[in-house]
Amino acid sequence: MEENIEVTVTEKENQNKKNVKNLLLAGTLSALAGLGGCLVLGLLLAVGFVASISGIVITLAMYYTFQKFYKTKSKWLYVYIVGVAIIEIFLTVLIADGLVIKSFAYVSENIILTLGESISLIFSTNELVGAFIADFLLAVLFALIGIGIMIFDLVQKQKRKEMIMSTLSNDTDKKDDTVYTPATVVETKGEEVKEDKSDDTEQNKDKKDEDKVDSNK
């Protein structure tokens, strides 16, 4: 008995360790998938395109990568994705804008700046700060839209699942219900009549036996 308990505890501990490993793996790979989306965002920013829609790519890539390695319906998954996405978007926009300033300074003024100096220039003027904040907030907005799409998709799947289960349960209930046809009722009545007749016959037999006994007396 004690050996069985020890084996069960060991299995639970191994399962918990496996779950933790899978969770860490899913979190790491989803963050890397988000960086892949950030790379697209940075490239688009560098060439001057409106790259806000890349926020959707980032969150979707993170979500589906995470679910691939660790399936969960926890609401904390969305908090994790939004938090990591915001950090990654912030760093991506900052680096992309810094690279744009560095490139512009070299081409127009033949000035060589480090990436750190280029980033510091972003916060030196209101116009550059405004452009940085606008790019960042738009990317975050679209990231939140991506989360909204995922939640909407999850709700729709849950509704479809509930409808299917409800339909299947209704079909099962219908099959379990007994169907009484006229033939069944007639047959049942016939059996009852036969039972009554047999009862009457036995009663008449008993009466005749009693009458015979009385006559003999």
Steps between C-alpha positions, in 0.01 A plus 500: 500500500780740596686414179192593292473834680871571440465412130196730466682790669805446276282499187333825608838664567630390158184630333531835679865529393400418142225764508743763628750413225229519234380832642850650492557365149168642378573838661850522352399393150196728496722794598737410215202480264405848615852618418447360150198726466702787645761443231230557238390810691856636514565439131178676402578793727851525359371539145231747603184287474214510748585187697233507770320196364812301591368515856234247399770276352699518824214402732364230269845347459549500877156353573510210254862418581417486871193278441708271280724402791272561800125503450319712755178700535634717780432873474857561620621388158358819347657711776835334428469554125400865535779569751773337293364649176505854644861461616609355166313764300650779712855374444435434131361847431781658702773311312331548161463876551860518625621321186295737282658804670847346473454432130352845434787677683759306300334555160407867542779635722765227465494464880568160649294433811483197725165337559501631858559858381226463239253377762591785735423745217144367487431655841681823421221662297122497539442403138712186521347405835152550356580282197641228725197502732260496204672195345512323835137563596370398157693174514369432853145582390519245220655249740194541723278456193687174436422387856136597442492285186637203695244540780217534246618187321520312832146605598361395161667159527357454849150590377525254211620230739208563736251491210641169376490347850144625550390350168664166579341486846155576353541219246600262779194597707271436205647154448452415868130598501265197464264523203157348563318391184135384479617144437701504820201626699269233352752228572536620858124506549473145361756378749308664785174335383672160486629546852150593620345193333758271656424652839126443448560137400702432813232661718223285337713189553537580868124553535421164335742320733334665799152397374615137459632494856171637632293240309714216632440622848 
